[in-house]
Amino acid sequence: MIEDTDAELAALPREELVGRARALQTVLRVARAVSNARSLSELAERFAGAVAAYTRFPAVVVLRYVPEHAHFELLAQHGFDESKFPPRTTLPLKGSLSGLAAEYREVMTTEDIAGDDRVEPATRAALTANAYASGACAPVLYGDELLGGLNLIYPRGTSLARGERRMLETLASSLGSAMAHQIAIAREVELETQARRAQQLDSLGVLAGGVAHDFNNLLTGIVGNLDMARLLSEDAANSQLGELLEQTLAAAGRATSLVRQLLTFARGGEPARAVVNDLERVIREVASFAARGTSVRCEVEIAEPLGLLELDAGQIAQVIQNLVLNACQASPSGGAVRLRARREQPAEQAPLVIIEVIDQGRGIAPEHLQRIFEPFFTARLGGTGLGLSVSHTIVQSHEGRLSVRSELGVGSTFRVELPALARHEAVSTPATPPAVSFRGRMLVMDDELAVRQVSAALLKRLGFEVVAVANGTEAIKAATEAAAEQRPFRAALLDLTVVGGLGAAEIALDLRRITPATRLVLSSGFAPDASPSDWDAFLQKPYTASELSAALQQALETSGRES
């Protein structure tokens, strides 16, 4: 900065005063040229052009410091061969003249670029090829914060005059103030954009949750009736009809997967955790299913055993399915997708299970990499933009991490890190208990008529006598009457959410009080917020006859209360 006192200025020779006046005039001209810049890149371009126009320096570079990578990034240049210094060219903080200027907070010069080992080697070679021999680097600061660098080339055989050095310092200082202003504006805009996006996502979450809830109830009716029809086709020994129904059920399963992703997005993906000792089996089964029907083969490599994890196996299966399906869709016909899983023990950290899905597809464009986990963002025609977003949400809710590496024309690697339990040995599997007989009375409570009807039909086929009601008030009345008649319900299948009425959570305690022996099965498209111990079993909508049977088997095996 030019900060001499009046007495010091008066003592200077005329030539020095003229030089300073010219330097000040140059600084003012440059300042006017950049005064109305509307972005950081425009500011840098204007600044580089103005310095080249109003000084004797034929080449000018404006750099921005990127602290997370400890390097400088080229913002703008004037007078250089752009093929040698393309946009976003980087210079290391350590091992460059610009880095030394930043370290010592002063202008650094060189009169012999070709022979100065302080200049970064690639830069030295490029400058020498352009016949540039002398240069100066000034740190661009705002207060004590390093924002970038200002590099100038000056003619061979000359040196940087004292006045020019001072002018360079002043130019770098004014550039620092201007850059800080533009960075602050950009940060404010980014924060406003993030706040607006968060509001939009909240609204989308509410909408997605409502749509998914209603559609899930419709799917429960569809899937249940299809499964009932499949069972009847087996009774009639009609294999052709059974095959058609199996295919229709598979299509309904894909719709179910999409709805569950919407529900996860809407509710934040709170997992219903349990200790899992067979993640290897889950990975193999899901990978095989996800690749089925594509022209891509999935090669699974698991360094067994993976040990114990506490997680929601259904949600993690959903993550694996999404990643494998995405990889298959990105891969060329006849290609291969690799899925690798292993257990790692980082030093002084909890153990991890690492799952990697690797494709050799077209890769992800750099401008898309920062957005691929955003809800509803997709670069693929026909994509929903939900798979990766939901996967990211699920992994985060398990205190894990989902990341990606990608290179255009080479492929992508998605990496899932999940915390594992410290103990490594598998839990011994208890002996299979005898099958529970399905008899007695069953209470079904759901506000959707189609769900009540299909649940009642499936339960009657299993051997139960069924009473179906639409809401919690009717359920309490039915339970009270059953207790008075000494014909209590053996179990109750209860909908979590009832529109305009009492749901499962609101009536559970009353039902426990009225008929303590009644087993309670929670049914919902959402994973329950309550602890699994609050229910005897959980049945996620939509469900098939076999899934309903399994939930009832679990509930009726529950110990601690008389059946």
matplotlib code that plots the C-alpha trace (Angstrom):
import matplotlib.pyplot as plt

x = [0.0, 1.1, 1.0, 3.8, 3.4, 3.2, 6.8, 8.1, 6.4, 7.8, 11.3, 11.0, 12.6, 10.3, 10.9, 9.7, 6.6, 5.7, 6.1, 3.8, 1.2, 1.2, 1.0, -2.0, -3.6, -3.2, -4.8, -7.7, -8.2, -8.2, -10.6, -13.0, -12.8, -13.9, -16.3, -19.5, -18.4, -21.3, -19.4, -16.0, -15.1, -16.1, -14.1, -11.0, -11.4, -11.8, -9.0, -6.5, -7.4, -7.2, -3.8, -2.4, -3.9, -2.7, 0.8, 3.9, 3.2, 2.3, 0.9, -1.3, -2.8, -5.5, -5.6, -8.1, -6.9, -8.9, -8.1, -9.7, -7.3, -4.3, -3.9, -4.5, -7.0, -6.7, -9.6, -8.5, -5.4, -4.3, -1.3, -0.8, -1.4, -4.6, -3.7, -0.8, -2.9, -6.5, -9.3, -9.1, -5.4, -4.0, -0.8, 0.2, 0.5, 3.7, 6.3, 5.4, 6.5, 2.8, 2.9, 6.0, 4.5, 1.4, 3.6, 5.7, 2.9, 5.0, 5.8, 8.1, 10.1, 12.2, 14.5, 15.2, 12.1, 13.8, 16.4, 14.4, 13.5, 11.0, 8.7, 6.5, 8.1, 5.1, 4.6, 8.3, 8.2, 5.1, 6.4, 9.8, 8.1, 6.4, 9.8, 8.8, 11.8, 10.9, 7.9, 6.4, 3.8, 1.8, -0.5, -4.1, -5.3, -8.3, -7.2, -5.2, -7.2, -5.5, -7.9, -5.6, -2.6, -1.8, 1.0, 2.7, 5.2, 7.5, 9.9, 13.2, 16.2, 14.2, 13.5, 10.6, 11.1, 10.4, 7.4, 6.1, 6.4, 4.4, 1.8, 1.6, 1.0, -1.7, -3.3, -3.3, -4.8, -7.6, -8.2, -8.5, -11.2, -13.1, -12.8, -13.9, -17.0, -17.9, -17.3, -19.5, -22.3, -21.9, -22.1, -25.2, -26.8, -25.9, -27.4, -30.6, -30.7, -30.1, -32.9, -35.2, -34.3, -34.9, -38.4, -39.1, -37.9, -40.0, -43.1, -42.1, -41.6, -45.1, -46.5, -44.5, -45.5, -49.2, -49.1, -47.0, -49.2, -52.4, -50.7, -49.2, -52.7, -53.9, -50.8, -51.7, -55.1, -53.5, -50.7, -52.9, -55.5, -52.9, -51.4, -54.8, -55.4, -52.0, -52.9, -56.3, -54.5, -52.3, -55.4, -56.8, -53.5, -53.5, -49.8, -50.2, -52.4, -50.0, -47.1, -49.0, -49.8, -46.2, -45.1, -47.8, -46.7, -43.1, -44.2, -46.2, -43.0, -41.1, -43.9, -43.6, -39.9, -40.6, -43.2, -40.9, -38.3, -40.8, -41.8, -38.1, -37.6, -40.8, -40.0, -36.2, -35.7, -35.7, -34.4, -36.0, -32.7, -31.8, -28.6, -27.8, -25.3, -26.0, -25.4, -23.4, -26.6, -28.6, -26.0, -25.9, -29.6, -30.3, -27.5, -28.8, -32.3, -31.3, -29.3, -32.0, -33.6, -30.7, -28.0, -25.3, -23.9, -23.2, -20.0, -20.1, -16.9, -17.3, -14.4, -16.3, -17.2, -18.5, -19.4, -22.3, -24.0, -27.0, -29.1, -32.4, -31.7, -34.6, -33.3, -29.7, -31.1, -32.8, -29.5, -27.7, -30.5, -30.5, -26.7, -26.6, -29.5, -27.9, -24.6, -26.4, -28.2, -24.9, -23.0, -22.8, -24.8, -23.0, -20.8, -20.2, -20.8, -18.6, -19.9, -17.2, -17.8, -15.3, -14.8, -12.2, -10.7, -9.3, -6.7, -8.3, -11.7, -14.8, -14.9, -16.6, -18.2, -17.3, -19.6, -18.4, -20.4, -18.2, -19.2, -17.3, -19.9, -19.8, -19.1, -20.7, -20.0, -18.1, -21.0, -23.4, -21.2, -22.1, -25.8, -26.4, -27.6, -30.2, -33.8, -35.3, -32.1, -31.3, -29.2, -30.7, -33.7, -36.6, -35.0, -36.9, -34.0, -35.0, -32.7, -29.4, -31.1, -32.9, -29.8, -27.8, -30.5, -30.6, -26.8, -26.7, -29.4, -27.2, -24.3, -22.6, -21.3, -22.1, -19.6, -18.7, -15.7, -16.2, -14.3, -15.9, -15.4, -14.0, -16.8, -18.0, -17.5, -20.1, -18.8, -20.9, -19.3, -21.4, -20.4, -20.1, -20.3, -17.1, -17.8, -17.1, -18.5, -21.9, -24.9, -25.9, -29.2, -31.8, -33.7, -36.7, -39.8, -42.8, -45.2, -48.0, -51.5, -53.6, -57.0, -59.2, -60.4, -58.5, -59.1, -58.2, -58.2, -57.5, -59.2, -58.8, -61.7, -59.6, -56.9, -59.5, -61.1, -57.9, -56.4, -59.6, -59.6, -55.9, -56.5, -59.6, -57.5, -55.0, -57.7, -58.8, -62.3, -62.0, -63.6, -62.7, -63.1, -62.2, -60.6, -59.3, -62.6, -64.3, -61.4, -61.7, -65.4, -64.9, -62.3, -64.5, -67.4, -65.2, -63.8, -67.4, -68.4, -65.3, -64.2, -61.1, -59.1, -56.0, -54.2, -55.0, -53.6, -53.5, -53.0, -50.4, -52.1, -55.8, -57.0, -59.3, -59.3, -57.3, -54.4, -52.5, -50.2, -53.2, -55.2, -52.4, -52.5, -56.3, -56.2, -53.5, -55.7, -58.9, -57.4, -53.8, -53.4, -54.1, -51.0, -50.6, -49.2, -48.4, -49.1, -47.8, -45.9, -43.6, -41.1, -42.5, -41.1, -41.8, -39.5, -40.0, -40.8, -44.0, -45.4, -45.4, -44.6, -44.4, -45.8, -44.8, -47.4, -48.0, -47.6, -48.3, -49.9, -46.5, -45.3, -48.6, -48.2, -44.6, -45.6, -48.4, -46.0, -43.6, -46.4, -48.0, -44.6, -44.1, -43.5, -44.4, -48.2, -50.6, -52.0]
y = [0.0, 3.6, 5.2, 7.7, 10.9, 14.4, 15.1, 11.9, 12.7, 16.2, 14.8, 12.6, 13.6, 14.7, 11.5, 9.4, 11.6, 11.3, 7.5, 7.3, 9.5, 7.2, 4.2, 5.8, 6.6, 3.0, 1.7, 4.1, 3.0, -0.7, 0.0, 1.8, -1.1, -3.7, -1.5, -3.0, -6.6, -8.9, -12.1, -13.3, -14.7, -11.4, -9.4, -11.5, -11.2, -7.5, -7.1, -9.1, -7.2, -3.8, -4.5, -5.6, -2.5, 0.1, -1.3, -2.5, -6.1, -8.2, -11.1, -11.2, -14.1, -13.9, -16.9, -18.0, -19.9, -23.1, -24.0, -27.4, -28.5, -26.3, -25.0, -22.0, -22.2, -20.0, -17.5, -15.3, -14.6, -12.1, -12.6, -16.3, -19.2, -20.6, -24.1, -23.9, -22.5, -23.6, -22.5, -24.0, -24.8, -25.3, -24.4, -26.0, -23.9, -25.7, -25.8, -22.7, -19.0, -18.0, -20.2, -18.6, -15.1, -16.3, -17.8, -14.6, -12.2, -10.2, -9.8, -12.5, -11.9, -13.9, -12.7, -16.2, -18.3, -21.1, -21.6, -20.7, -23.9, -21.9, -21.8, -24.9, -27.2, -27.4, -23.7, -23.1, -25.2, -23.5, -20.0, -20.7, -22.1, -18.7, -16.9, -15.4, -14.9, -12.5, -12.4, -11.3, -12.9, -10.9, -12.5, -11.4, -10.9, -9.7, -8.9, -12.0, -14.3, -15.6, -15.3, -15.8, -14.5, -11.9, -12.9, -10.6, -11.2, -8.3, -7.9, -9.8, -7.8, -5.5, -5.7, -4.7, -1.0, 0.0, 2.0, -0.9, -3.2, -0.8, -0.5, -4.3, -4.5, -1.9, -3.6, -6.9, -5.2, -3.7, -7.0, -8.7, -6.3, -6.8, -10.6, -10.7, -8.6, -11.0, -14.1, -12.7, -12.0, -15.5, -17.0, -15.0, -16.1, -19.7, -19.6, -18.1, -20.8, -23.5, -22.1, -21.9, -25.4, -26.7, -25.1, -26.7, -30.1, -29.8, -29.1, -31.9, -34.2, -33.5, -34.0, -37.2, -38.6, -38.0, -39.4, -42.4, -43.2, -43.3, -45.1, -47.6, -48.4, -49.0, -51.2, -53.2, -54.0, -54.8, -57.0, -58.8, -59.6, -60.7, -63.0, -64.4, -65.0, -66.7, -69.0, -69.8, -70.6, -73.1, -74.7, -75.0, -76.3, -73.6, -73.1, -70.6, -68.3, -68.7, -67.6, -64.5, -63.6, -64.1, -61.6, -59.2, -59.5, -58.8, -55.6, -54.6, -55.3, -52.6, -50.2, -51.0, -50.3, -46.8, -46.0, -47.1, -44.7, -41.9, -42.8, -42.8, -39.4, -38.1, -39.3, -39.1, -42.8, -43.6, -47.2, -50.1, -51.6, -55.1, -57.1, -58.7, -61.5, -62.5, -59.3, -61.4, -63.3, -60.0, -58.5, -61.6, -61.9, -58.2, -57.9, -60.9, -59.5, -56.0, -57.2, -59.6, -58.6, -56.5, -57.3, -56.7, -59.3, -58.5, -60.0, -60.2, -60.4, -60.6, -61.0, -63.0, -62.9, -59.3, -59.8, -58.2, -55.0, -53.2, -51.9, -52.0, -54.9, -53.8, -50.3, -51.4, -53.9, -50.9, -49.0, -52.0, -52.5, -48.8, -48.7, -52.0, -51.0, -47.6, -49.2, -51.7, -48.8, -46.9, -49.9, -50.9, -53.9, -57.1, -55.4, -56.2, -54.5, -55.5, -55.4, -55.8, -56.0, -56.3, -55.5, -53.0, -52.1, -48.5, -47.6, -46.5, -46.4, -48.6, -51.3, -50.6, -52.7, -51.3, -52.0, -50.8, -50.9, -50.4, -49.9, -49.3, -47.0, -43.5, -41.9, -38.8, -35.3, -33.1, -30.6, -33.4, -34.9, -32.3, -32.8, -36.5, -37.0, -34.2, -35.4, -35.5, -34.6, -37.0, -36.8, -40.1, -40.0, -41.7, -41.5, -40.5, -38.8, -40.6, -43.7, -42.0, -39.4, -42.0, -44.2, -41.2, -40.6, -44.2, -44.5, -41.2, -42.4, -45.5, -43.1, -44.2, -42.5, -42.8, -41.3, -41.5, -41.4, -41.0, -40.4, -39.7, -42.6, -44.8, -45.4, -44.8, -46.3, -45.8, -46.6, -47.3, -47.2, -48.7, -48.9, -52.5, -53.9, -54.6, -58.2, -60.2, -63.6, -64.6, -65.0, -68.6, -69.3, -70.6, -73.8, -73.2, -73.1, -75.3, -73.6, -71.7, -72.8, -70.1, -70.3, -68.1, -64.5, -61.7, -58.0, -55.9, -52.1, -50.0, -46.9, -48.2, -50.5, -52.3, -53.1, -54.3, -56.6, -58.2, -58.6, -60.3, -62.6, -63.6, -64.1, -66.3, -68.4, -68.8, -70.1, -67.0, -65.7, -62.0, -58.8, -55.7, -52.1, -48.7, -46.8, -46.9, -46.0, -49.0, -51.2, -50.4, -51.0, -54.4, -55.4, -54.4, -56.4, -59.4, -59.3, -59.1, -62.1, -63.9, -64.4, -62.1, -61.5, -63.7, -60.9, -57.5, -56.1, -52.3, -49.6, -47.0, -43.9, -43.4, -40.2, -38.2, -40.9, -42.9, -45.0, -47.9, -45.8, -44.0, -47.2, -49.7, -49.1, -49.4, -52.7, -54.0, -53.0, -54.5, -57.8, -58.2, -61.5, -60.0, -59.8, -56.5, -56.4, -52.9, -52.4, -49.4, -48.2, -46.3, -47.9, -47.3, -44.5, -46.5, -49.2, -52.7, -53.8, -51.8, -54.2, -58.0, -57.7, -55.2, -55.7, -53.3, -52.5, -53.7, -57.4, -60.8, -63.8, -65.3, -62.0, -61.7, -65.3, -64.6, -61.5, -63.4, -66.3, -63.8, -62.1, -65.3, -66.7, -63.7, -64.7, -62.8, -62.8, -65.7, -66.6]
z = [0.0, -0.7, 2.8, 3.0, 5.0, 3.4, 4.7, 3.1, -0.2, -0.2, 0.2, -2.8, -6.1, -9.0, -10.9, -8.0, -7.5, -11.2, -11.0, -8.0, -9.6, -12.6, -10.4, -8.6, -11.9, -13.0, -9.7, -10.2, -13.8, -12.9, -10.0, -12.4, -14.9, -12.3, -10.2, -11.7, -12.1, -11.3, -10.4, -9.2, -12.6, -14.3, -11.8, -12.4, -16.2, -16.1, -13.6, -15.7, -18.8, -17.1, -15.6, -19.0, -20.7, -18.2, -17.3, -19.1, -18.0, -21.1, -19.2, -16.1, -14.1, -11.4, -9.1, -6.4, -3.3, -2.6, 1.1, 1.1, -1.6, -0.6, -4.1, -6.3, -9.2, -12.3, -12.5, -15.4, -17.6, -20.2, -22.5, -22.1, -24.6, -23.3, -24.4, -21.9, -19.1, -19.6, -17.2, -13.8, -14.1, -10.6, -8.8, -5.5, -2.4, -1.5, -4.3, -6.2, -6.3, -5.7, -2.6, -1.3, -1.8, 0.2, 2.9, 3.4, 2.7, 0.2, -3.5, -4.8, -8.1, -10.4, -13.2, -14.6, -14.8, -16.6, -13.9, -10.8, -8.9, -6.8, -9.8, -10.1, -12.8, -15.2, -15.0, -15.5, -18.7, -20.1, -19.4, -20.8, -24.0, -24.3, -24.0, -20.7, -18.4, -15.6, -13.3, -10.0, -7.7, -5.1, -2.5, -2.6, 0.9, 2.7, 6.2, 7.2, 4.9, 1.8, -1.1, -4.1, -6.1, -8.7, -11.0, -13.6, -16.4, -17.3, -20.3, -20.4, -19.3, -16.9, -13.2, -11.1, -10.1, -6.5, -7.6, -9.6, -6.6, -4.5, -7.3, -7.5, -3.7, -4.0, -6.9, -5.0, -2.0, -4.0, -5.7, -2.3, -1.2, -4.5, -4.3, -0.7, -1.7, -4.6, -2.4, 0.3, -2.3, -3.7, -0.2, 0.6, -2.7, -1.9, 1.6, 0.2, -2.5, 0.2, 2.4, -0.6, -1.6, 2.0, 2.0, -1.4, -0.2, 3.0, 0.8, -1.6, 1.4, 2.6, -0.9, -1.5, 1.9, 1.2, -2.3, -1.3, 1.7, -0.4, -3.2, -0.7, 0.5, -3.1, -3.7, -0.6, -2.1, -5.5, -4.2, -1.7, -4.3, -6.8, -4.2, -3.3, -7.0, -7.3, -4.4, -6.0, -9.3, -7.4, -5.9, -9.4, -10.7, -13.4, -14.1, -16.9, -14.9, -11.9, -14.1, -15.3, -11.8, -10.7, -13.4, -12.3, -8.7, -9.8, -11.5, -8.4, -6.4, -8.5, -7.8, -4.1, -4.3, -5.8, -3.2, -0.3, -1.7, -1.7, 1.9, 3.0, 1.4, 3.0, 6.5, 6.6, 6.5, 10.2, 10.3, 12.3, 13.5, 14.5, 14.8, 11.5, 11.1, 7.4, 5.4, 3.0, 2.0, 1.7, -0.6, -2.9, -3.1, -3.7, -6.3, -8.2, -8.2, -9.2, -12.2, -13.3, -16.6, -17.8, -20.3, -17.6, -15.3, -11.6, -10.2, -6.3, -4.3, -0.5, 1.9, 4.4, 7.1, 7.4, 11.1, 13.0, 12.2, 13.8, 10.9, 9.0, 6.6, 4.4, 4.0, 3.3, 0.7, -0.9, -1.0, -2.7, -5.1, -6.1, -6.6, -8.6, -10.8, -11.5, -12.3, -14.7, -16.4, -16.8, -18.2, -21.9, -23.1, -22.2, -19.6, -16.0, -12.7, -9.7, -6.1, -3.5, 0.3, 3.1, 6.8, 7.8, 11.1, 10.9, 13.6, 16.8, 15.2, 15.2, 12.6, 9.2, 6.5, 3.1, 0.1, -3.4, -6.6, -9.6, -13.2, -16.5, -17.9, -19.3, -16.0, -14.4, -15.7, -13.2, -13.0, -12.0, -9.3, -6.7, -7.3, -7.8, -4.2, -4.5, -4.5, -8.0, -9.7, -12.6, -15.8, -17.1, -19.4, -17.6, -14.2, -11.1, -9.3, -6.1, -5.9, -5.0, -2.8, -0.8, -0.6, 0.7, 3.3, 4.4, 4.8, 6.8, 9.1, 9.9, 10.8, 7.6, 4.5, 0.8, -1.7, -5.4, -7.6, -11.3, -14.5, -17.9, -20.3, -17.5, -15.1, -11.5, -8.1, -5.3, -1.8, 1.2, 4.7, 7.5, 11.2, 12.3, 15.8, 17.6, 18.2, 15.1, 15.7, 14.3, 16.6, 17.0, 15.4, 17.8, 17.0, 14.8, 17.0, 16.0, 13.7, 15.4, 14.5, 12.9, 14.5, 16.6, 16.1, 14.5, 14.5, 11.5, 11.7, 8.6, 7.1, 3.5, 2.5, -0.1, 2.6, 5.0, 2.4, 1.2, 4.7, 5.8, 2.8, 3.4, 7.1, 6.5, 4.1, 6.9, 9.3, 11.3, 12.0, 11.1, 12.4, 10.3, 11.4, 9.9, 12.8, 16.3, 18.0, 16.3, 17.2, 20.9, 20.8, 19.0, 21.5, 24.5, 23.1, 22.4, 26.0, 27.4, 25.4, 26.6, 23.0, 22.9, 19.7, 19.5, 17.5, 16.0, 12.7, 13.2, 10.7, 12.0, 10.3, 10.1, 8.4, 10.7, 13.4, 15.9, 14.6, 16.1, 18.3, 20.0, 20.8, 21.7, 25.4, 25.5, 23.7, 26.1, 29.0, 27.6, 26.4, 27.6, 25.7, 22.3, 20.2, 18.4, 14.8, 13.5, 9.8, 7.8, 4.8, 7.2, 9.5, 13.1, 15.2, 18.3, 19.7, 18.3, 21.9, 21.8, 19.2, 18.8, 15.1, 12.3, 8.8, 6.1, 3.4, 0.8, 1.8, 0.5, 2.2, 3.1, 4.6, 6.6, 7.8, 8.9, 10.9, 12.6, 13.4, 15.0, 17.0, 18.3, 19.3, 21.6, 25.1, 28.3, 27.9, 27.8, 24.4]

ax = plt.figure().add_subplot(projection="3d")
ax.plot(x, y, z, "-o")
ax.set_aspect("equal")
plt.show()
